[in-house]
Amino acid sequence: MVKAVIYLEGGGESKELHSRCREGFRKLLEKNGFKGNMPRLVACGSRNSVFSDFRIAHQSKMHPFVALWIDSEDPVADIEKTWEHLEKRDGWEKPEKSSNEQVLFMTTSMETLIATDRNALKECFKNNFQKSALPPLNNLESKSRKELFEQSECLCYLHAEAQ
């Protein structure tokens, strides 16, 4: 029996993308010691879909533990007050009897994660890769998505390509 279910931001709107999203998170969790004790992973697509699916699961009490795993989108003032961050940023009301431990933040944004993997970017862009076009790695999580775009030509390009 699955004891924990984690609702994931990502995976777009197709079954294939949801499957690929779950697979990526499964591999990440296995590499971090969860092999043999894997939670059920549910790719939900959009940020709002994750919150909606989480709320339904939390209220149903079908599983001993449910969580949502999302980007914080903005720097988090106090990591111990995750629901406070989400209420302020997204206008999401904390579900009754939920805890801050049920909110798992990946990173500020996908662009933050991309900016940290210099080797993958070099492999992708080959000779066109310009490390100097990326923001510095120090204090990356303390920067908003807007600040990252302002400091990085490369991330603006990647974001435009993804649209």
Secondary structure per residue as TSV (DSSP state, phi and psi in degrees):
chain	resnum	aa	ss	phi	psi
A	1	M	-	360.0	134.7
A	2	V	-	-75.6	125.4
A	3	K	-	-93.4	-25.5
A	4	A	E	-130.8	143.5
A	5	V	E	-128.9	130.9
A	6	I	E	-118.5	123.8
A	7	Y	E	-91.9	124.9
A	8	L	E	-106.5	136.2
A	9	E	S	-78.1	130.8
A	10	G	B	123.9	169.7
A	11	G	-	99.1	3.5
A	12	G	T	60.0	-147.8
A	13	E	T	-117.4	2.9
A	14	S	S	-105.5	156.1
A	15	K	H	-61.6	-39.1
A	16	E	H	-63.3	-44.9
A	17	L	H	-67.1	-35.9
A	18	H	H	-62.6	-42.4
A	19	S	H	-63.0	-43.6
A	20	R	H	-66.3	-36.9
A	21	C	H	-64.0	-48.2
A	22	R	H	-59.4	-41.6
A	23	E	H	-62.1	-43.5
A	24	G	H	-62.7	-43.9
A	25	F	H	-69.0	-36.0
A	26	R	H	-61.0	-46.2
A	27	K	H	-61.3	-42.1
A	28	L	H	-60.5	-46.3
A	29	L	H	-67.0	-39.6
A	30	E	I	-61.1	-42.5
A	31	K	I	-66.0	-17.7
A	32	N	I	-107.7	24.4
A	33	G	I	92.3	10.9
A	34	F	I	-93.9	-1.0
A	35	K	T	-56.7	128.4
A	36	G	T	89.7	-9.9
A	37	N	S	-140.0	44.1
A	38	M	-	-79.7	131.1
A	39	P	-	-72.6	161.6
A	40	R	E	-75.9	131.8
A	41	L	E	-108.8	130.9
A	42	V	E	-125.0	110.0
A	43	A	E	-79.9	128.6
A	44	C	-	-112.8	-9.7
A	45	G	B	88.3	-117.6
A	46	S	S	-69.0	160.8
A	47	R	H	-56.6	-46.8
A	48	N	H	-67.2	-33.4
A	49	S	H	-65.0	-39.0
A	50	V	H	-60.0	-47.9
A	51	F	H	-62.7	-43.5
A	52	S	H	-62.0	-48.1
A	53	D	H	-64.4	-39.9
A	54	F	H	-60.8	-48.3
A	55	R	H	-57.0	-44.8
A	56	I	H	-61.6	-47.1
A	57	A	H	-64.9	-41.1
A	58	H	H	-62.4	-44.1
A	59	Q	H	-68.9	-32.1
A	60	S	H	-72.9	-24.4
A	61	K	T	55.7	31.7
A	62	M	-	-74.5	-23.5
A	63	H	S	-125.5	146.9
A	64	P	S	-61.2	-28.8
A	65	F	E	-144.7	128.1
A	66	V	E	-127.3	147.1
A	67	A	E	-144.4	162.7
A	68	L	E	-118.2	141.6
A	69	W	E	-122.2	106.9
A	70	I	E	-138.0	166.1
A	71	D	-	-72.6	146.8
A	72	S	-	-76.2	-22.0
A	73	E	S	70.1	-35.8
A	74	D	S	-134.9	158.0
A	75	P	-	-55.5	141.7
A	76	V	-	-94.2	121.9
A	77	A	S	-65.4	-41.9
A	78	D	-	-142.1	106.7
A	79	I	T	-61.4	-17.3
A	80	E	T	-82.9	-6.3
A	81	K	-	-124.4	61.7
A	82	T	H	-65.9	-41.3
A	83	W	H	-66.0	-33.9
A	84	E	H	-62.1	-42.4
A	85	H	H	-60.5	-46.3
A	86	L	H	-69.2	-34.0
A	87	E	H	-67.0	-44.0
A	88	K	H	-67.6	-44.7
A	89	R	H	-79.8	-45.3
A	90	D	H	-108.9	-10.6
A	91	G	-	76.3	19.3
A	92	W	-	-83.6	127.8
A	93	E	-	-84.1	132.2
A	94	K	-	-62.1	123.3
A	95	P	-	-61.7	144.4
A	96	E	T	-55.9	134.8
A	97	K	T	65.6	17.1
A	98	S	-	-90.1	162.1
A	99	S	-	-125.1	162.0
A	100	N	G	-62.3	-25.6
A	101	E	G	-70.0	-12.4
A	102	Q	G	-86.1	-4.7
A	103	V	E	-105.7	116.9
A	104	L	E	-111.8	120.8
A	105	F	E	-97.2	131.5
A	106	M	-	-75.3	-64.4
A	107	T	-	-162.3	175.5
A	108	T	S	-59.9	-47.2
A	109	S	-	-158.2	165.7
A	110	M	H	-59.4	-34.1
A	111	E	H	-62.8	-34.5
A	112	T	H	-62.3	-46.0
A	113	L	H	-62.3	-43.7
A	114	I	H	-61.0	-43.4
A	115	A	H	-63.4	-23.7
A	116	T	H	-81.8	-21.9
A	117	D	-	-95.9	73.9
A	118	R	H	-61.9	-35.7
A	119	N	H	-65.9	-42.3
A	120	A	H	-66.3	-38.6
A	121	L	H	-64.6	-41.3
A	122	K	H	-63.3	-41.3
A	123	E	H	-64.5	-39.4
A	124	C	H	-69.9	-47.2
A	125	F	H	-93.3	-8.3
A	126	K	G	50.7	-124.4
A	127	N	G	-72.7	-13.7
A	128	N	G	-85.7	-2.0
A	129	F	-	-71.9	128.7
A	130	Q	-	-122.3	98.0
A	131	K	G	-55.6	-34.9
A	132	S	G	-66.8	-15.1
A	133	A	G	-81.7	-5.1
A	134	L	S	-97.9	154.5
A	135	P	-	-70.7	155.4
A	136	P	-	-62.9	150.4
A	137	L	S	-76.2	-21.8
A	138	N	T	-69.0	134.0
A	139	N	T	58.0	31.4
A	140	L	G	-59.5	-40.0
A	141	E	G	-71.3	-13.2
A	142	S	G	-87.3	-1.6
A	143	K	S	-100.3	143.1
A	144	S	-	-76.8	166.0
A	145	R	H	-58.2	-41.5
A	146	K	H	-59.8	-45.3
A	147	E	H	-61.5	-40.6
A	148	L	H	-61.3	-43.7
A	149	F	H	-64.8	-39.1
A	150	E	H	-65.6	-30.3
A	151	Q	H	-92.0	-2.2
A	152	S	-	-143.1	111.1
A	153	E	H	-62.5	-39.7
A	154	C	H	-61.5	-45.1
A	155	L	H	-68.1	-34.7
A	156	C	H	-62.0	-42.1
A	157	Y	H	-63.0	-47.5
A	158	L	H	-62.6	-41.3
A	159	H	H	-63.8	-43.8
A	160	A	H	-63.3	-39.6
A	161	E	H	-65.4	-32.6
A	162	A	H	-75.5	-20.9
A	163	Q	-	-72.8	360.0
